[in-house]
């Protein structure tokens, strides 16, 4: 059985863990270096409306 784990999957896993632990979408966006919050939402595979509502309530 071939392993399908690489740096990209590890990056995505780390981002998902941070998001689940903190709920801070903006922090994950910054850590990933995404210029648009929509990219982070898509990257994490979360509901866009929920994520945008959370982002609006997150102070920076």
Protein Blocks (a to p, Z undefined) as FASTA:
>chain_A
ZZfbdfklmmmmmmmmmmmmnopaklmmmmnopabfklmmmmnopafklmmmmmmmpcZZ
